[in-house]
Amino acid sequence: HKRDFAAAVKVAGQLARAPGNNPHRLLDVAWAIARREDADAGCLAAARELAARAGGMKLSPDDATYLGRVRVSLALRAADRAAVSEAIRQLTRSPDATPDDLKDVSDYLIGLDGGGLPALDAALALLDRAAALAQDAAARDDVAQPRFKALLAKRDYPAAYAVARQVADADDASASVLNELAWTIASDEKIEPRDLDLAQRMAARAVALTESKYPNALDTYALVMYEKGDVSRAVELERQAVQVADRPDFRVALDRYKAKLAPRH
């Protein structure tokens, strides 16, 4: 934190060579370095040394995933695509990999500033494997949301909408996931094109599944209808949302819709 990188490298090197068998401690230091955008080449080299030392130890499943996250991050920092691919390969082929672990690493990659397409491609590879490992509807839903988000970030809209349609058509679809995807489509004006018909189908199903008792779904459905130009329906739905949960943001939305609906003189 003092940006005394020369001293940090020296201490990290001592830690990498010190006796002991605690890979998590080594990975904590490597991860702290990897996350710093201002870490210099010497620090990043020290982080790689720490990761290599940890990789030679007996790892728990959680630490194996942690090591993969560190390796992917350091490879991205070095713009080493081959190293990124190898780190992803190790993560996806690990017998200890779980959908939650893979999703956790992918969430980091999707939110990584400056990661660009390499980070998004790595995240999608992890999410594809997570989807293959998912054994129930909840696990599949947990993977669907970040896949949709990553594909939107890549501007691969056909693939993103294919994921959304899979969620919309699933017999055991989750109301919260349907709501989340519908909200993203309706609220993100950067998406081109916005499939508001699909958003409406998902929002309507989320409301039906929750018997109009889930205020966020009603609010989302109202926004979808507003964006589609059916302002009177938007006002009706937003009023229902306010009745279920009288929240300030719902009130603001209702006032906005009502203002649009009011006749102009």
N, C-alpha and C positions, 0 to 999 in steps of 0.2 A: 504493500500500500504506500510506502514511502518512495517507491520507484527507484530504490537502490538495487537495480537489477544485478549488478556485479556481485554484491553480497548475497542476494537471493540465490544466484546460480551456485555460489560456493556452498551455501548451506544445503541446497537441494542435492548437490553432488555428494556431500557427506551423508545425507539421508539415504541416497540410493546405494551407497556402499556400506552402510552401517549393518551390523548383525541384527538378526530379528526375522520374524516371519509374520508381518502384519501388512498384507497387501493393501488393505483399505486405507491405512495411513498414507502410504505412498501415493495411492490414487487420489486421495484428497488434495495433496499438494500439487500433483500433476494437473488435476482438474482446475484448481485455483489459477494456475498459470495459463492453461489453455483458454480459459474464459476471458482473460484480460486482452483487450484489443491492442494495448500498448506494450505487451510483452515483446522483448526483443528476441533476436535469433538465438542468443545464448540461453535465455530463459526457456524458449521452446525446445532447444536441444536438451536442456536439463529435464524438462517434462517428459520427453521421449525416453530418456534414460530411466526415469522413475517408472514409467509405464512398462518398459522392458523388464525391469527388475520385478515388478509386480506380476507380470505375465509368466515369470519363471516359478512362481509360488503356487501352492495349492489354493485354488479359488473356490469360494462358495458360488452358487448360481447368481446371487445378487452382485458379487464382486466381478464375476465374469462379464455381466452386462455393463457394469461400471467401467471396466477396462475397455470394452468395445466403444463406449461413448467417448472416452478419453482419446482412444486411437482415431476415431472418426474426426473428432474435433481438431486434433493436431494435424491430421492429413489435410483437412480443409484449409487450415491456417497456412500450410506449406504449399497449397495448390497442387498437391500430389494426387492426381486422380487414381493412379494405380494403387496407392496406399489406401485411399478412400474405399475403392472397390474391394480390396483385400479385407479391410476392417468390417465392411458390410457382409462380406462372404462369411467371415468367422462368426459374426453375430447371428446371421440367419441360419447357419448350419449347426449352431450349438445345440446339443441335445437338451440343454437346460433352458433354452429360450422359451418365453411365454408371451402371449399376446400383450399382456400389460407391460412387460419389460421392453419389448420392441416398440410399443406405442410410446413409452416414456422417452426413449432415445429419439424417436421420430418427432415428438413434440418439441424437443430442444432444437432439432435441425430445422424444422419449419419456422420457428421463431428466431433463428439465428440471423442477426444483422450482417449483411454482406455475404451471406452464404451462397446466394444466387442459385442457379440451376443445379450445380453439383450437390448442394445441400438438399434441395428439393428432390432430386433424383434418388439420393441416398435414403431420404425419408420414405419415399414411395416404395422402394425396394423392401425396407423394413416393414412397412404397412401391408404390402402384398403377402409377406410371410406371416405376419400377424393374422391376417384374414384367413390364411390357409390353416392356421393352428386353432382358430376360434372354434369352440365346441358348443356354444349356445348363442341364443339371440342377443343376450346382453353383451357378450364379447364381440360379436359381429358389429353391433351398433357402436360400441366404443371405438372400433377401427374405422367405421364408415365416416364419422365426422372429420377426423384429421385427414383421411384420404381426400375427401371432398375439398377441404381447405387447401391441401397441398396442390391439388390439380388446378384449383382456381388461381393459386399463386403462380403456377406455371402458364396460366392462360390456356390450359388444355380444356376448354369448355365442353367439347363433346364427351370426353372421358369423365369429367366432373358430373355432368348431367346423367351419364350412365350409372354412376354410383348413386346419385340421388333417386333415380328411377328404381333401382334395386331396393332401396330403403322404402320407397313409396309403395312398391308392389308386394313387399314381404307380408306374409300372413301374420307374423308375430312382431310387426313393426312397433317400435317404442314411440309413444306420444312425444316424449321430450326430444328425441332425435328428429322426428318429423318436424317438430316445431323449430328446432335449431336450423335445419337446412332451409326450411321455408323462409325463415327470418333473414338468413344470409342472402338468399336470392332477391328478396323484396327490398332489402335495405342497402345493398351494396350496388351503387350506381355504376361502379367500374366494370361490373360483369357485362359482357356484351356477346350475345344477347342475353337478357334476363328472361328466363322461361317462367313467366308469371302464371301460366296455366298449371304447370307442374307445382309451383309454389302453392297455388290455391288448392290443388288436390291434396297436398301434404298437410296444409294447415287445416283444411276441413276435416281430414281424417283424425288429426290430433285432437280437434275439438270434440269429434264424435266419440273417440276412444275414452276421453275424460269426462264425457257427459256434460260438456260446457261448464265444468267446475275448475278448469285449469286456466287462470287468468292470462298467463303468458301466451297460451295458444290462441285465446280469443283476441288478444292484442295483435298477435302476428297475423291472424286471419284478417283483422280489420286493415292492417297496413297493406296486405296483398290486394284487397279489394280497392283500397284507395289508389294504389299504384295502377290498378287496372281501369280506374275511372268510375267505378261504381261507388260513389261517395255516400249515397244514402245507406247502402249495405255496410260500409265502413263505420258510419256513425252508429248504426244499430249494434254492430259487434263490439265496438269500443264501449258503448254504454253497458253491455253485458259484462265486459272486463271490469269496469268501474264498480259494478254491482257486486262482483265476486271479491274484488280487492281494490279499495279506493286509494290508489297510489297516485302521487303527484304526476309521474310520467304518463300514466294513463289519462289523467285529466287534461294534460297538455295536448296529447294526441287527439282526444275527443274535441277539444276546443278548435284545434286546427282543422279537423274534418268538418265540423259544424260551420266554420267560417267559409270553407270552400263550398258548402252546400247552400249557404244563405244567398238569396237573390241579390244581384247587384243593381243599384239604381243609377 
